[in-house]
């Protein structure tokens, strides 16, 4: 044995690994969308999940990739941990397909092979696959053709690497190292187990580790007793890497996918070792025990071990799931301020929409109160700035965003369960006001930031501007009062009060802008104060717009005939044809503009 023989062996291994990676990556690229959508449809039927895991792994040539994809789907909430169990078992069986392909090496060592079988020999397949692949890449006009070309090249490089390894192993055989190594492994199954685990861990591929054994089998020195424990050890070494990938930065159940894979492979290892040793002690496999193995025997041994283990352990996967939950504890999640309200958004109420809507109503009222509270705190920051209040507003905004997300999802999930048009009207109203309540909170944060700008730049409003802002806040607070009353009671009278008040606010803000420009021309207001004041008025206008939109949503629920005709409702009010609207507008207009003139 020379250093060149070792280099040839390692070079062949590198080609084999690269070919397998190229083939697997190209297959994934060509069918990743199909694979993902198919895996998403896995039901609670463990047999279907098992078959899915087997087929996906056989296609992409990597159990690690299959289990990592599964872990990602679990993390995304598309699959549950329970649904992933069958996929894990199937992935472990699917990885044996590579070994069955590699067994074609046996044809190279056979004499008198027919022309048809000669075509399947790796020494023929490798160059043919490479020629096809290179031709498709060089001359293929479409992306799919180039992808198929990469698959063919990967296949050709894989077998070229195997041929290189078998050639190098034949040279190393004369040194006696291989014979001594596998004699020791046959005498000590535990050493064989650790060797297999180590090889698979380093290569990060059980298929590659088994492929190396198949290449070494060409020497004629490997016996069944020297390789069975190595094969079993390979199962553990491969799944450790998978578990690490699943664990990093993942959610709790996604981590458990990797742990279940380890538990399954430990169980599989223990089962196979115990059964093999017991059967050997009974003298039932003496002939097989001492027999020289070929590439095909190794492939069959690997497949049988995995298939039998899957049949025995698949019914026990529920136990493995519970064990993984003991190993990976549920993370201590900090419950939000309004978690109790959100807990009521339970899918169990979907069959009784009235209960589901009651849960939504409670959350929406809480959202409104939180947004209104933030508006009040934000305005307070303009005159009495406190750093703690800034943090309090931001924390409350996080809670509002969380409630928005939860109630929006709940309404979307509730929609297919609704049977009556009345329920659809309620859902549409709740969905619209959810967004408006959330926007109110956003505007409060914007006002808070403007207050922070004033504080950091030591900017102050003129006394006139302060007085105007106080009156405007009083008007906005009145609008918020009417909005809350209208939504809480579905009160038509309160709802009809919103729009005239909003129109008063629009005119009041317009007057404030005129007054502000006059102060600017007199030089009583600086540029920084101008920017803050102008943006403040814009945020106030948007708060009143949100209240107006809520009022319209409530009115549509009270008067369903207005649905899709809200503009007609607005036009009728603005034309002055509604006496009650005119009366409310005139009263509010006089009250707030009188205060403005008396300042």
NUTI-756565 format. One record per residue (C-alpha): z, x, y; residue number from 1. Coordinates in nm, 3 decimals, always signed. Example, Ala and Ser with C-alpha at 12.3 -4.5 7.8 and 13.67 -1.06 7.14 Angstrom:
2
        z        x        y  num
   +0.780   +1.230   -0.450    1
   +0.714   +1.367   -0.106    2
***
This chain:
599
        z        x        y  num
   +0.000   +0.000   +0.000    1
   -0.095   +0.133   +0.343    2
   -0.018   +0.029   +0.698    3
   -0.374   -0.106   +0.717    4
   -0.302   -0.346   +0.432    5
   +0.001   -0.480   +0.624    6
   -0.206   -0.512   +0.942    7
   -0.473   -0.697   +0.745    8
   -0.208   -0.934   +0.606    9
   -0.060   -1.001   +0.951   10
   -0.406   -1.041   +1.103   11
   -0.494   -1.294   +0.836   12
   -0.169   -1.479   +0.907   13
   -0.250   -1.483   +1.280   14
   -0.596   -1.626   +1.210   15
   -0.448   -1.887   +0.976   16
   -0.189   -1.999   +1.234   17
   -0.444   -2.007   +1.514   18
   -0.694   -2.202   +1.305   19
   -0.431   -2.458   +1.211   20
   -0.317   -2.491   +1.574   21
   -0.675   -2.524   +1.705   22
   -0.763   -2.785   +1.444   23
   -0.444   -2.985   +1.507   24
   -0.468   -2.969   +1.887   25
   -0.833   -3.076   +1.881   26
   -0.755   -3.368   +1.653   27
   -0.471   -3.474   +1.883   28
   -0.693   -3.446   +2.190   29
   -0.960   -3.660   +2.027   30
   -0.725   -3.936   +1.915   31
   -0.399   -3.907   +2.112   32
   -0.440   -4.242   +2.286   33
   -0.518   -4.418   +1.958   34
   -0.227   -4.249   +1.781   35
   +0.020   -4.341   +2.054   36
   -0.090   -4.704   +2.073   37
   -0.077   -4.729   +1.694   38
   +0.273   -4.581   +1.681   39
   +0.388   -4.819   +1.954   40
   +0.300   -5.110   +1.725   41
   +0.532   -4.994   +1.447   42
   +0.755   -5.282   +1.342   43
   +1.097   -5.283   +1.183   44
   +0.925   -5.264   +0.843   45
   +1.017   -4.915   +0.712   46
   +0.718   -4.904   +0.475   47
   +0.472   -4.956   +0.762   48
   +0.657   -4.697   +0.968   49
   +0.646   -4.455   +0.671   50
   +0.271   -4.499   +0.630   51
   +0.220   -4.451   +1.003   52
   +0.413   -4.123   +0.999   53
   +0.220   -4.004   +0.694   54
   -0.123   -4.086   +0.836   55
   -0.055   -3.942   +1.182   56
   +0.077   -3.615   +1.037   57
   -0.210   -3.587   +0.790   58
   -0.449   -3.629   +1.082   59
   -0.295   -3.389   +1.334   60
   -0.169   -3.141   +1.070   61
   +0.180   -3.113   +1.217   62
   +0.498   -3.298   +1.124   63
   +0.668   -3.135   +1.424   64
   +0.416   -3.290   +1.663   65
   +0.451   -3.632   +1.500   66
   +0.830   -3.629   +1.523   67
   +0.827   -3.499   +1.882   68
   +0.583   -3.778   +1.980   69
   +0.816   -4.025   +1.807   70
   +1.112   -3.882   +1.996   71
   +0.924   -3.932   +2.323   72
   +0.846   -4.294   +2.238   73
   +1.214   -4.351   +2.158   74
   +1.317   -4.191   +2.488   75
   +1.074   -4.421   +2.670   76
   +1.222   -4.726   +2.500   77
   +0.892   -4.809   +2.328   78
   +1.042   -4.745   +1.984   79
   +1.401   -4.786   +1.873   80
   +1.583   -4.521   +1.672   81
   +1.575   -4.758   +1.374   82
   +1.196   -4.796   +1.396   83
   +1.153   -4.418   +1.406   84
   +1.329   -4.360   +1.071   85
   +1.030   -4.450   +0.854   86
   +0.798   -4.239   +1.070   87
   +1.023   -3.936   +1.015   88
   +1.006   -3.975   +0.636   89
   +0.629   -4.030   +0.647   90
   +0.578   -3.722   +0.865   91
   +0.756   -3.506   +0.608   92
   +0.522   -3.631   +0.334   93
   +0.212   -3.609   +0.554   94
   +0.262   -3.237   +0.612   95
   +0.181   -3.171   +0.242   96
   -0.184   -3.265   +0.301   97
   -0.251   -2.918   +0.446   98
   -0.139   -2.759   +0.119   99
   -0.377   -2.980   -0.077  100
   -0.663   -2.859   +0.144  101
   -0.562   -2.495   +0.100  102
   -0.563   -2.532   -0.279  103
   -0.941   -2.490   -0.256  104
   -0.851   -2.119   -0.275  105
   -0.828   -2.167   -0.651  106
   -1.204   -2.222   -0.663  107
   -1.263   -1.868   -0.534  108
   -1.076   -1.725   -0.831  109
   -1.265   -1.931   -1.090  110
   -1.580   -1.810   -1.266  111
   -1.866   -2.029   -1.382  112
   -1.824   -2.267   -1.090  113
   -2.111   -2.514   -1.040  114
   -2.322   -2.496   -0.725  115
   -2.160   -2.811   -0.584  116
   -1.809   -2.674   -0.634  117
   -1.922   -2.334   -0.505  118
   -1.999   -2.507   -0.175  119
   -1.630   -2.609   -0.156  120
   -1.506   -2.253   -0.207  121
   -1.330   -2.121   +0.106  122
   -1.560   -1.819   +0.106  123
   -1.847   -2.065   +0.160  124
   -1.668   -2.333   +0.363  125
   -1.533   -2.089   +0.623  126
   -1.867   -1.952   +0.751  127
   -2.034   -2.296   +0.729  128
   -1.754   -2.457   +0.933  129
   -1.770   -2.175   +1.189  130
   -2.147   -2.208   +1.227  131
   -2.124   -2.585   +1.273  132
   -1.838   -2.552   +1.521  133
   -2.004   -2.283   +1.732  134
   -2.331   -2.478   +1.732  135
   -2.158   -2.793   +1.859  136
   -1.972   -2.604   +2.132  137
   -2.278   -2.412   +2.251  138
   -2.529   -2.694   +2.237  139
   -2.323   -3.013   +2.243  140
   -2.371   -3.209   +2.564  141
   -2.077   -3.443   +2.525  142
   -1.706   -3.370   +2.528  143
   -1.658   -3.538   +2.190  144
   -1.913   -3.304   +2.031  145
   -1.728   -3.000   +2.168  146
   -1.397   -3.139   +2.042  147
   -1.544   -3.181   +1.692  148
   -1.677   -2.828   +1.726  149
   -1.326   -2.700   +1.795  150
   -1.198   -2.886   +1.487  151
   -1.468   -2.720   +1.273  152
   -1.393   -2.376   +1.419  153
   -1.022   -2.428   +1.355  154
   -1.101   -2.518   +0.995  155
   -1.322   -2.211   +0.955  156
   -1.071   -1.973   +1.117  157
   -0.792   -2.118   +0.899  158
   -0.979   -2.040   +0.576  159
   -1.099   -1.703   +0.709  160
   -0.735   -1.616   +0.770  161
   -0.640   -1.728   +0.420  162
   -0.918   -1.518   +0.269  163
   -0.801   -1.220   +0.475  164
   -0.444   -1.270   +0.354  165
   -0.545   -1.298   -0.012  166
   -0.753   -0.983   +0.022  167
   -0.462   -0.794   +0.181  168
   -0.215   -0.928   -0.077  169
   -0.439   -0.802   -0.357  170
   -0.410   -0.450   -0.214  171
   -0.033   -0.478   -0.162  172
   +0.008   -0.605   -0.519  173
   -0.033   -0.254   -0.658  174
   +0.282   -0.134   -0.477  175
   +0.507   -0.357   -0.690  176
   +0.688   -0.496   -0.381  177
   +0.562   -0.852   -0.434  178
   +0.660   -0.854   -0.800  179
   +1.014   -0.728   -0.723  180
   +1.058   -0.970   -0.432  181
   +0.970   -1.280   -0.630  182
   +1.163   -1.160   -0.935  183
   +1.473   -1.144   -0.714  184
   +1.398   -1.486   -0.567  185
   +1.361   -1.632   -0.916  186
   +1.699   -1.492   -1.017  187
   +1.876   -1.620   -0.704  188
   +1.767   -1.970   -0.587  189
   +2.001   -1.953   -0.286  190
   +1.823   -1.639   -0.164  191
   +1.490   -1.816   -0.215  192
   +1.615   -2.113   -0.015  193
   +1.720   -1.892   +0.279  194
   +1.390   -1.701   +0.262  195
   +1.189   -2.022   +0.286  196
   +1.402   -2.150   +0.573  197
   +1.364   -1.821   +0.761  198
   +0.985   -1.805   +0.719  199
   +0.939   -2.166   +0.834  200
   +1.173   -2.115   +1.131  201
   +0.985   -1.805   +1.248  202
   +0.641   -1.962   +1.199  203
   +0.759   -2.304   +1.326  204
   +0.541   -2.466   +1.063  205
   +0.613   -2.576   +0.708  206
   +0.238   -2.598   +0.637  207
   +0.192   -2.233   +0.739  208
   +0.489   -2.122   +0.527  209
   +0.354   -2.303   +0.220  210
   +0.010   -2.160   +0.298  211
   +0.151   -1.806   +0.281  212
   +0.294   -1.882   -0.064  213
   -0.046   -2.013   -0.171  214
   -0.211   -1.693   -0.049  215
   +0.043   -1.483   -0.242  216
   -0.025   -1.688   -0.555  217
   -0.366   -1.517   -0.580  218
   -0.185   -1.207   -0.709  219
   -0.087   -1.386   -1.029  220
   +0.270   -1.258   -0.991  221
   +0.441   -1.576   -0.870  222
   +0.626   -1.790   -1.123  223
   +0.744   -2.145   -1.069  224
   +1.111   -2.044   -1.085  225
   +1.056   -1.794   -0.802  226
   +0.890   -2.036   -0.560  227
   +1.054   -2.378   -0.597  228
   +1.365   -2.280   -0.396  229
   +1.147   -2.115   -0.130  230
   +0.953   -2.441   -0.089  231
   +1.277   -2.639   -0.057  232
   +1.408   -2.393   +0.205  233
   +1.090   -2.432   +0.407  234
   +1.184   -2.796   +0.471  235
   +1.502   -2.698   +0.655  236
   +1.353   -2.413   +0.858  237
   +1.077   -2.631   +0.997  238
   +1.300   -2.921   +1.104  239
   +1.546   -2.702   +1.300  240
   +1.277   -2.617   +1.555  241
   +1.177   -2.984   +1.572  242
   +1.537   -3.087   +1.643  243
   +1.565   -2.831   +1.925  244
   +1.248   -2.965   +2.091  245
   +1.373   -3.325   +2.057  246
   +1.714   -3.229   +2.197  247
   +1.616   -3.051   +2.519  248
   +1.645   -3.281   +2.820  249
   +1.618   -3.596   +2.610  250
   +1.805   -3.923   +2.608  251
   +2.069   -3.988   +2.344  252
   +1.853   -4.174   +2.090  253
   +1.569   -3.923   +2.132  254
   +1.813   -3.644   +2.039  255
   +1.916   -3.845   +1.735  256
   +1.556   -3.847   +1.610  257
   +1.574   -3.468   +1.566  258
   +1.920   -3.492   +1.405  259
   +1.802   -3.759   +1.158  260
   +1.514   -3.527   +1.062  261
   +1.760   -3.246   +0.987  262
   +1.989   -3.478   +0.788  263
   +1.691   -3.609   +0.591  264
   +1.570   -3.258   +0.507  265
   +1.919   -3.145   +0.408  266
   +1.943   -3.449   +0.182  267
   +1.597   -3.376   +0.043  268
   +1.688   -3.013   -0.023  269
   +2.011   -3.105   -0.200  270
   +1.838   -3.373   -0.409  271
   +1.554   -3.144   -0.521  272
   +1.777   -2.845   -0.600  273
   +2.028   -3.053   -0.798  274
   +1.758   -3.233   -0.997  275
   +1.558   -2.914   -1.070  276
   +1.864   -2.717   -1.181  277
   +1.990   -3.010   -1.393  278
   +1.652   -3.066   -1.559  279
   +1.620   -2.692   -1.625  280
   +1.966   -2.681   -1.784  281
   +1.856   -2.962   -2.015  282
   +1.555   -2.753   -2.119  283
   +1.299   -3.008   -2.002  284
   +1.090   -2.773   -1.786  285
   +1.114   -2.443   -1.975  286
   +0.736   -2.408   -2.000  287
   +0.687   -2.475   -1.628  288
   +0.984   -2.255   -1.534  289
   +0.827   -1.928   -1.649  290
   +0.463   -2.021   -1.583  291
   +0.248   -1.837   -1.330  292
   +0.161   -2.064   -1.038  293
   -0.169   -2.111   -0.861  294
   -0.237   -2.242   -0.513  295
   -0.287   -2.590   -0.661  296
   +0.045   -2.583   -0.847  297
   +0.226   -2.488   -0.525  298
   +0.052   -2.772   -0.338  299
   +0.138   -3.023   -0.611  300
   +0.500   -2.904   -0.630  301
   +0.536   -2.944   -0.255  302
   +0.378   -3.291   -0.262  303
   +0.586   -3.414   -0.558  304
   +0.912   -3.287   -0.404  305
   +0.835   -3.472   -0.080  306
   +0.707   -3.796   -0.232  307
   +0.998   -3.831   -0.478  308
   +1.249   -3.750   -0.202  309
   +1.089   -4.008   +0.025  310
   +1.113   -4.278   -0.243  311
   +1.479   -4.198   -0.310  312
   +1.596   -4.140   +0.048  313
   +1.396   -4.396   +0.247  314
   +1.641   -4.677   +0.155  315
   +1.927   -4.452   +0.273  316
   +1.786   -4.383   +0.619  317
   +2.022   -4.639   +0.771  318
   +2.312   -4.419   +0.660  319
   +2.144   -4.116   +0.816  320
   +2.102   -4.315   +1.139  321
   +2.473   -4.396   +1.153  322
   +2.557   -4.033   +1.077  323
   +2.335   -3.916   +1.363  324
   +2.524   -4.149   +1.597  325
   +2.849   -3.983   +1.493  326
   +2.703   -3.638   +1.557  327
   +2.535   -3.729   +1.889  328
   +2.781   -3.951   +2.071  329
   +2.674   -4.206   +2.330  330
   +2.685   -4.042   +2.671  331
   +2.957   -4.162   +2.902  332
   +2.745   -4.352   +3.150  333
   +2.895   -4.416   +3.490  334
   +2.885   -4.790   +3.538  335
   +2.755   -4.905   +3.871  336
   +2.949   -5.107   +4.122  337
   +2.773   -5.427   +4.019  338
   +2.742   -5.353   +3.646  339
   +2.923   -5.672   +3.548  340
   +2.665   -5.880   +3.732  341
   +2.380   -5.688   +3.569  342
   +2.533   -5.729   +3.222  343
   +2.465   -6.102   +3.257  344
   +2.089   -6.034   +3.255  345
   +2.084   -6.080   +2.880  346
   +1.764   -6.157   +2.684  347
   +1.966   -6.397   +2.471  348
   +1.930   -6.645   +2.759  349
   +1.549   -6.646   +2.740  350
   +1.558   -6.948   +2.510  351
   +1.758   -7.133   +2.777  352
   +1.585   -7.054   +3.110  353
   +1.848   -7.234   +3.316  354
   +2.108   -6.980   +3.203  355
   +1.867   -6.693   +3.262  356
   +1.796   -6.815   +3.616  357
   +2.169   -6.850   +3.685  358
   +2.217   -6.484   +3.590  359
   +1.928   -6.386   +3.819  360
   +2.069   -6.597   +4.103  361
   +2.406   -6.421   +4.081  362
   +2.241   -6.078   +4.097  363
   +2.014   -6.181   +4.386  364
   +2.307   -6.314   +4.588  365
   +2.485   -5.984   +4.528  366
   +2.172   -5.796   +4.638  367
   +2.151   -5.996   +4.960  368
   +2.518   -5.942   +5.040  369
   +2.483   -5.569   +4.973  370
   +2.174   -5.541   +5.195  371
   +2.337   -5.744   +5.471  372
   +2.649   -5.528   +5.449  373
   +2.435   -5.217   +5.486  374
   +2.261   -5.363   +5.792  375
   +2.601   -5.426   +5.951  376
   +2.723   -5.073   +5.870  377
   +2.399   -4.918   +5.997  378
   +2.425   -5.097   +6.334  379
   +2.788   -4.986   +6.356  380
   +2.675   -4.625   +6.323  381
   +2.481   -4.657   +6.650  382
   +2.801   -4.693   +6.852  383
   +3.066   -4.540   +6.625  384
   +2.909   -4.276   +6.402  385
   +3.100   -4.177   +6.086  386
   +2.972   -3.933   +5.824  387
   +3.148   -4.122   +5.545  388
   +2.968   -4.441   +5.642  389
   +2.631   -4.266   +5.599  390
   +2.721   -4.180   +5.238  391
   +2.852   -4.531   +5.180  392
   +2.523   -4.682   +5.296  393
   +2.322   -4.450   +5.069  394
   +2.543   -4.527   +4.769  395
   +2.504   -4.899   +4.831  396
   +2.127   -4.855   +4.861  397
   +2.123   -4.693   +4.515  398
   +2.302   -4.999   +4.380  399
   +2.049   -5.228   +4.552  400
   +1.759   -5.032   +4.402  401
   +1.919   -5.054   +4.057  402
   +1.963   -5.430   +4.088  403
   +1.603   -5.465   +4.208  404
   +1.473   -5.278   +3.905  405
   +1.687   -5.471   +3.655  406
   +1.623   -5.821   +3.789  407
   +1.247   -5.755   +3.831  408
   +1.217   -5.643   +3.469  409
   +1.426   -5.936   +3.353  410
   +1.202   -6.184   +3.533  411
   +0.887   -6.027   +3.385  412
   +1.036   -6.044   +3.035  413
   +1.149   -6.403   +3.093  414
   +0.804   -6.523   +3.200  415
   +0.652   -6.575   +2.850  416
   +0.947   -6.796   +2.754  417
   +0.895   -7.053   +3.032  418
   +0.758   -7.389   +2.927  419
   +0.765   -7.599   +3.246  420
   +0.592   -7.565   +3.583  421
   +0.928   -7.606   +3.757  422
   +1.057   -7.295   +3.585  423
   +0.746   -7.103   +3.693  424
   +0.810   -7.206   +4.056  425
   +1.169   -7.079   +4.033  426
   +1.057   -6.751   +3.878  427
   +0.796   -6.695   +4.149  428
   +1.055   -6.760   +4.420  429
   +1.308   -6.523   +4.266  430
   +1.045   -6.253   +4.219  431
   +0.940   -6.275   +4.587  432
   +1.291   -6.275   +4.730  433
   +1.387   -5.980   +4.507  434
   +1.139   -5.763   +4.696  435
   +1.245   -5.897   +5.034  436
   +1.617   -5.837   +4.971  437
   +1.535   -5.483   +4.860  438
   +1.328   -5.423   +5.176  439
   +1.619   -5.539   +5.393  440
   +1.825   -5.262   +5.235  441
   +1.548   -5.010   +5.303  442
   +1.540   -5.104   +5.673  443
   +1.919   -5.064   +5.689  444
   +1.880   -4.708   +5.557  445
   +1.612   -4.639   +5.819  446
   +1.847   -4.760   +6.095  447
   +2.120   -4.539   +5.949  448
   +1.887   -4.238   +5.967  449
   +1.806   -4.319   +6.330  450
   +2.179   -4.330   +6.402  451
   +2.210   -3.990   +6.234  452
   +1.932   -3.854   +6.455  453
   +2.112   -3.982   +6.765  454
   +2.437   -3.824   +6.652  455
   +2.289   -3.483   +6.567  456
   +2.086   -3.466   +6.891  457
   +2.372   -3.606   +7.101  458
   +2.143   -3.883   +7.222  459
   +2.294   -4.196   +7.375  460
   +2.145   -4.524   +7.490  461
   +2.186   -4.643   +7.845  462
   +2.443   -4.915   +7.904  463
   +2.163   -5.169   +7.948  464
   +2.003   -5.068   +7.617  465
   +2.338   -5.088   +7.437  466
   +2.397   -5.441   +7.567  467
   +2.048   -5.552   +7.465  468
   +2.097   -5.403   +7.118  469
   +2.427   -5.592   +7.078  470
   +2.256   -5.922   +7.162  471
   +1.969   -5.844   +6.925  472
   +2.213   -5.770   +6.643  473
   +2.388   -6.102   +6.710  474
   +2.050   -6.276   +6.679  475
   +1.964   -6.088   +6.358  476
   +2.305   -6.170   +6.213  477
   +2.245   -6.540   +6.288  478
   +1.909   -6.522   +6.108  479
   +2.079   -6.353   +5.810  480
   +2.343   -6.629   +5.807  481
   +2.077   -6.898   +5.788  482
   +1.886   -6.702   +5.521  483
   +2.195   -6.668   +5.305  484
   +2.283   -7.036   +5.345  485
   +1.926   -7.142   +5.267  486
   +1.904   -6.933   +4.951  487
   +2.256   -7.002   +4.828  488
   +2.228   -7.380   +4.859  489
   +1.851   -7.427   +4.863  490
   +1.928   -7.606   +5.187  491
   +1.618   -7.743   +5.363  492
   +1.789   -7.778   +5.700  493
   +1.909   -7.417   +5.694  494
   +1.567   -7.303   +5.574  495
   +1.397   -7.479   +5.864  496
   +1.626   -7.294   +6.107  497
   +1.502   -6.951   +5.995  498
   +1.150   -6.961   +6.138  499
   +1.237   -7.067   +6.496  500
   +1.505   -6.798   +6.508  501
   +1.257   -6.539   +6.382  502
   +1.011   -6.639   +6.655  503
   +1.289   -6.603   +6.914  504
   +1.360   -6.256   +6.773  505
   +0.992   -6.160   +6.809  506
   +0.991   -6.262   +7.176  507
   +1.332   -6.105   +7.235  508
   +1.214   -5.771   +7.093  509
   +0.900   -5.791   +7.308  510
   +1.118   -5.841   +7.617  511
   +1.340   -5.549   +7.515  512
   +1.030   -5.327   +7.500  513
   +0.933   -5.431   +7.855  514
   +1.283   -5.361   +7.981  515
   +1.278   -5.025   +7.801  516
   +0.952   -4.920   +7.968  517
   +1.099   -5.009   +8.307  518
   +1.401   -4.786   +8.234  519
   +1.166   -4.509   +8.126  520
   +0.976   -4.537   +8.454  521
   +1.304   -4.519   +8.647  522
   +1.407   -4.210   +8.450  523
   +1.724   -4.366   +8.306  524
   +1.607   -4.306   +7.948  525
   +1.505   -3.970   +7.796  526
   +1.228   -3.901   +7.542  527
   +1.461   -3.873   +7.240  528
   +1.632   -4.202   +7.323  529
   +1.287   -4.356   +7.369  530
   +1.178   -4.256   +7.017  531
   +1.499   -4.384   +6.856  532
   +1.504   -4.709   +7.055  533
   +1.138   -4.789   +6.979  534
   +1.184   -4.725   +6.607  535
   +1.503   -4.931   +6.608  536
   +1.314   -5.231   +6.745  537
   +1.048   -5.188   +6.476  538
   +1.312   -5.187   +6.198  539
   +1.479   -5.496   +6.347  540
   +1.145   -5.676   +6.356  541
   +1.088   -5.594   +5.990  542
   +1.429   -5.730   +5.893  543
   +1.342   -6.062   +6.058  544
   +1.002   -6.058   +5.883  545
   +1.180   -6.023   +5.548  546
   +1.404   -6.319   +5.634  547
   +1.095   -6.520   +5.728  548
   +0.934   -6.443   +5.392  549
   +1.251   -6.549   +5.211  550
   +1.253   -6.873   +5.409  551
   +0.894   -6.947   +5.310  552
   +0.971   -6.876   +4.941  553
   +1.264   -7.117   +4.955  554
   +1.057   -7.383   +5.132  555
   +0.784   -7.357   +4.866  556
   +1.045   -7.423   +4.601  557
   +1.179   -7.722   +4.797  558
   +0.826   -7.846   +4.866  559
   +0.602   -7.723   +4.578  560
   +0.292   -7.869   +4.749  561
   +0.311   -7.575   +4.992  562
   +0.241   -7.325   +4.715  563
   -0.068   -7.118   +4.806  564
   -0.077   -7.297   +5.144  565
   +0.203   -7.117   +5.326  566
   -0.032   -7.031   +5.613  567
   -0.075   -7.401   +5.685  568
   +0.303   -7.437   +5.709  569
   +0.319   -7.150   +5.959  570
   +0.027   -7.280   +6.164  571
   +0.184   -7.625   +6.188  572
   +0.508   -7.477   +6.321  573
   +0.341   -7.244   +6.570  574
   +0.123   -7.521   +6.715  575
   +0.438   -7.701   +6.824  576
   +0.372   -8.012   +6.618  577
   +0.717   -8.000   +6.458  578
   +0.976   -8.147   +6.694  579
   +1.276   -8.010   +6.504  580
   +1.123   -7.663   +6.507  581
   +1.061   -7.684   +6.883  582
   +1.412   -7.808   +6.946  583
   +1.570   -7.526   +6.743  584
   +1.342   -7.266   +6.904  585
   +1.412   -7.380   +7.261  586
   +1.787   -7.394   +7.202  587
   +1.803   -7.045   +7.052  588
   +1.560   -6.903   +7.308  589
   +1.771   -7.029   +7.598  590
   +2.094   -6.902   +7.443  591
   +1.981   -6.544   +7.375  592
   +1.762   -6.497   +7.682  593
   +2.039   -6.630   +7.906  594
   +2.267   -6.365   +7.758  595
   +1.997   -6.105   +7.816  596
   +1.964   -6.198   +8.184  597
   +2.343   -6.207   +8.233  598
   +2.399   -5.855   +8.096  599
***
